[in-house]
Amino acid sequence: MGCSIGPPHTRWIQSDPLPHAGLTPLPEPRITSFGMVSSPPPAWGDTAAEEPAATFALRRYEERLAKDPGSLAFAPLADAHRKAGRTGEAVRLCREGLERFPAYATARLILAKALLDDGDPEAALAEVRVILDGNPADAQAHRLAGELERRAGRLPEALVHLRQAAALDPADRESRVLLEMLDGDGKLAGGSALARLLADDTFATVSFGTVCLEQGLADEAAQIFLRILRKEPGHAPARMRLDEALRVKMQKRKGS
């Protein structure tokens, strides 16, 4: 599976493929009929299937963990809490479970996402680095590391991780699109009038980039914000606008 870390006889458990991140697929909810013919009272399992999906998932994993406290069910339960907005509970479950299974990459990835959702991106990045120390070929960890480094304004580091993610997972379109935009070094291809205009540092401002973004020029806006961030990595407004430009770009790609 990967190289070993931690105490003797502990092997690194590679993270499971997204989007489910190790969660056991839930059965499709059974469609019940409310017709004129009466039916026998549903079993408890049928009632649970009719609950909202998030509640059903929580109940199911809580029961599984209660039956076997030493199992890996803490990870999908933590992820269910994270998706429901209970990041504190997700962090607690992951930390407790990782004390027993320190090499379980899926749980550590869920912990990193919960920490990010909880407003602690640097702690999230520290957990991702632990995964990559144990398994440098973990595409999901590289993808998340790239996102965290980009948000922090560390673009060279972000590019390294995004290249790794794209190389390890050829189906990772998102990393490839981000690479396409972030690897331009703040320059636009071609000799258009706008490209020549943007080559002038006079126009490398948040306000001009915002105008481009409002006109639907996501590529041009992104390159302006990138040029600002290469000079000032801690420039918060440019970082926020770059996020917006990347979201617009991704939405356009998905719609094409």
C-alpha positions as CSV (number, residue, x, y, z in Angstrom):
1,M,0.0,0.0,0.0
2,G,2.7,2.5,0.9
3,C,5.6,3.1,3.2
4,S,5.3,2.5,6.9
5,I,5.3,5.2,9.6
6,G,4.7,5.4,13.2
7,P,5.4,2.6,15.6
8,P,6.6,-0.8,14.4
9,H,4.2,-2.9,12.4
10,T,2.1,0.2,11.5
11,R,1.5,0.5,7.8
12,W,0.3,3.6,6.0
13,I,-3.3,3.1,4.9
14,Q,-3.8,5.0,1.6
15,S,-6.7,7.4,1.4
16,D,-9.8,6.1,-0.4
17,P,-10.9,7.7,-3.7
18,L,-13.1,10.8,-3.5
19,P,-15.9,11.9,-3.5
20,H,-16.9,9.4,-0.9
21,A,-13.5,9.5,1.0
22,G,-13.9,6.0,2.4
23,L,-17.6,6.2,3.2
24,T,-19.6,3.0,2.7
25,P,-22.2,3.7,0.0
26,L,-25.6,4.1,1.4
27,P,-28.5,2.2,-0.1
28,E,-30.9,4.1,-2.3
29,P,-34.0,5.3,-0.3
30,R,-36.9,3.0,-0.8
31,I,-39.9,4.7,-2.4
32,T,-43.0,4.0,-0.4
33,S,-46.5,4.1,-1.6
34,F,-49.3,6.0,0.1
35,G,-52.0,4.6,-2.1
36,M,-55.4,3.3,-1.0
37,V,-54.2,-0.2,-0.2
38,S,-52.8,-0.3,3.3
39,S,-49.4,-1.9,3.8
40,P,-47.8,-3.5,6.9
41,P,-46.0,-1.2,9.3
42,P,-42.5,-0.6,8.0
43,A,-39.5,-2.2,9.7
44,W,-37.1,0.1,11.6
45,G,-34.7,0.0,8.7
46,D,-37.3,1.3,6.3
47,T,-38.1,4.2,8.6
48,A,-34.4,5.1,8.8
49,A,-34.2,5.0,5.0
50,E,-36.9,7.7,4.8
51,E,-35.0,10.0,7.1
52,P,-32.9,12.8,5.5
53,A,-29.8,11.4,4.1
54,A,-27.4,13.3,6.5
55,T,-29.3,12.1,9.5
56,F,-29.5,8.5,8.3
57,A,-25.8,8.5,7.6
58,L,-25.0,9.8,11.1
59,R,-27.3,7.2,12.7
60,R,-25.9,4.4,10.7
61,Y,-22.2,5.2,11.5
62,E,-23.0,5.9,15.1
63,E,-24.5,2.5,15.5
64,R,-21.6,0.8,13.7
65,L,-19.1,2.5,15.9
66,A,-21.1,1.7,19.0
67,K,-21.1,-2.0,18.1
68,D,-17.4,-2.0,17.4
69,P,-15.6,1.0,19.0
70,G,-12.3,-0.3,17.6
71,S,-13.4,-0.2,14.0
72,L,-12.6,2.4,11.3
73,A,-16.2,3.6,11.3
74,F,-15.1,6.8,13.2
75,A,-13.8,8.2,9.9
76,P,-17.1,8.2,7.9
77,L,-18.9,9.3,11.0
78,A,-16.5,12.2,11.4
79,D,-17.0,13.1,7.7
80,A,-20.8,13.0,8.1
81,H,-20.5,15.4,11.0
82,R,-18.2,17.7,9.0
83,K,-20.7,17.8,6.1
84,A,-23.5,18.6,8.6
85,G,-21.4,21.6,9.8
86,R,-20.4,20.0,13.2
87,T,-16.6,20.5,12.6
88,G,-15.7,20.3,16.2
89,E,-17.2,16.9,16.6
90,A,-15.5,15.8,13.3
91,V,-12.1,16.9,14.6
92,R,-12.6,15.2,17.9
93,L,-13.6,11.9,16.3
94,C,-10.7,12.0,13.9
95,R,-8.1,12.8,16.6
96,E,-9.4,10.0,18.8
97,G,-9.5,7.5,16.0
98,L,-6.0,8.5,14.7
99,E,-4.6,7.7,18.1
100,R,-5.5,4.1,17.3
101,F,-4.8,4.2,13.6
102,P,-2.2,6.9,13.0
103,A,-1.6,5.6,9.4
104,Y,-5.2,5.8,8.3
105,A,-4.9,8.5,5.5
106,T,-8.6,8.8,4.8
107,A,-9.2,9.8,8.5
108,R,-6.4,12.3,8.4
109,L,-7.7,13.8,5.2
110,I,-11.1,14.2,6.8
111,L,-9.4,15.8,9.8
112,A,-7.6,18.3,7.5
113,K,-10.9,19.2,5.8
114,A,-12.6,19.6,9.1
115,L,-9.8,21.9,10.4
116,L,-10.1,23.9,7.2
117,D,-13.9,24.2,7.6
118,D,-13.2,25.2,11.2
119,G,-11.1,28.1,10.0
120,D,-7.6,26.7,10.7
121,P,-5.9,26.2,7.3
122,E,-2.4,25.9,8.6
123,A,-3.4,23.1,11.0
124,A,-5.1,21.4,8.0
125,L,-1.9,21.7,5.9
126,A,0.1,20.2,8.7
127,E,-2.2,17.1,8.6
128,V,-1.9,16.9,4.9
129,R,1.9,17.0,5.2
130,V,1.8,14.0,7.5
131,I,-0.1,12.1,4.8
132,L,2.4,13.0,2.2
133,D,5.3,12.1,4.4
134,G,3.9,8.6,4.7
135,N,2.8,8.3,1.1
136,P,4.1,10.9,-1.4
137,A,1.9,9.4,-4.2
138,D,-1.4,10.3,-2.5
139,A,-3.1,12.4,-5.2
140,Q,-5.9,13.6,-2.9
141,A,-3.4,14.9,-0.4
142,H,-1.5,16.7,-3.1
143,R,-4.7,18.3,-4.4
144,L,-5.7,19.6,-1.0
145,A,-2.2,20.7,-0.2
146,G,-2.2,22.7,-3.5
147,E,-5.5,24.4,-2.6
148,L,-4.2,25.2,0.9
149,E,-0.9,26.6,-0.3
150,R,-2.7,28.7,-3.0
151,R,-5.1,30.1,-0.4
152,A,-2.1,31.1,1.7
153,G,-0.6,32.9,-1.3
154,R,2.3,30.5,-1.6
155,L,1.9,30.0,-5.4
156,P,5.1,28.1,-6.2
157,E,4.3,25.5,-3.5
158,A,0.8,25.3,-4.7
159,L,2.0,24.6,-8.3
160,V,4.3,21.8,-7.1
161,H,1.4,20.0,-5.4
162,L,-1.1,20.6,-8.3
163,R,1.4,19.1,-10.8
164,Q,1.8,16.1,-8.6
165,A,-2.0,15.7,-8.3
166,A,-2.5,16.0,-12.0
167,A,0.3,13.5,-12.8
168,L,-0.9,10.9,-10.3
169,D,-4.6,11.2,-11.3
170,P,-5.0,11.8,-15.1
171,A,-8.8,12.2,-14.5
172,D,-8.3,15.2,-12.2
173,R,-9.6,18.0,-14.4
174,E,-9.8,20.5,-11.6
175,S,-6.1,20.4,-10.9
176,R,-5.3,20.7,-14.6
177,V,-7.5,23.8,-14.9
178,L,-5.9,25.4,-11.8
179,L,-2.5,24.6,-13.2
180,E,-3.4,26.2,-16.5
181,M,-4.4,29.4,-14.8
182,L,-1.8,29.5,-12.1
183,D,1.2,28.5,-14.2
184,G,0.9,31.6,-16.5
185,D,3.3,33.7,-14.4
186,G,0.9,36.5,-14.6
187,K,1.1,36.7,-18.4
188,L,-1.5,36.1,-21.1
189,A,-0.8,34.3,-24.3
190,G,-1.3,36.0,-27.6
191,G,-0.8,39.5,-28.8
192,S,-4.3,41.0,-28.3
193,A,-4.7,44.7,-27.2
194,L,-5.9,43.6,-23.8
195,A,-2.9,41.2,-23.4
196,R,-0.5,44.1,-24.2
197,L,-2.4,46.4,-21.8
198,L,-2.2,43.9,-19.0
199,A,1.5,43.4,-19.6
200,D,1.9,46.9,-18.1
201,D,2.3,46.8,-14.3
202,T,0.2,50.0,-14.1
203,F,-2.9,47.8,-14.6
204,A,-1.9,45.1,-12.1
205,T,-4.3,46.4,-9.5
206,V,-7.2,44.8,-7.6
207,S,-9.6,47.4,-9.0
208,F,-8.7,46.7,-12.6
209,G,-8.8,43.0,-12.0
210,T,-12.2,43.3,-10.5
211,V,-13.4,45.2,-13.6
212,C,-12.2,42.3,-15.8
213,L,-13.9,39.8,-13.5
214,E,-17.2,41.7,-13.7
215,Q,-16.9,41.7,-17.5
216,G,-16.6,37.9,-17.5
217,L,-12.9,37.9,-18.2
218,A,-11.9,35.3,-15.6
219,D,-8.5,34.4,-17.2
220,E,-7.4,38.0,-17.4
221,A,-8.6,38.8,-13.9
222,A,-6.9,35.7,-12.5
223,Q,-3.6,36.7,-14.1
224,I,-3.8,40.2,-12.7
225,F,-4.4,38.9,-9.2
226,L,-1.6,36.4,-9.6
227,R,0.9,39.2,-10.5
228,I,-0.2,41.0,-7.4
229,L,0.3,37.9,-5.2
230,R,3.7,37.1,-6.6
231,K,4.8,40.5,-5.4
232,E,2.8,40.5,-2.2
233,P,1.9,37.0,-1.1
234,G,-0.1,38.3,1.8
235,H,-2.3,40.6,-0.2
236,A,-5.8,39.4,1.2
237,P,-8.0,41.3,-1.4
238,A,-6.1,39.9,-4.3
239,R,-6.2,36.4,-2.8
240,M,-10.0,36.7,-2.3
241,R,-10.6,37.9,-5.8
242,L,-8.3,35.2,-7.3
243,D,-10.6,32.6,-5.5
244,E,-13.6,34.2,-7.2
245,A,-11.9,34.2,-10.6
246,L,-11.0,30.5,-10.3
247,R,-14.5,29.6,-9.3
248,V,-15.9,31.4,-12.4
249,K,-13.3,29.6,-14.6
250,M,-14.2,26.2,-13.1
251,Q,-18.0,26.9,-13.6
252,K,-17.4,27.8,-17.2
253,R,-15.3,24.6,-17.8
254,K,-18.0,22.4,-16.2
255,G,-20.7,24.0,-18.3
256,S,-18.8,23.6,-21.6
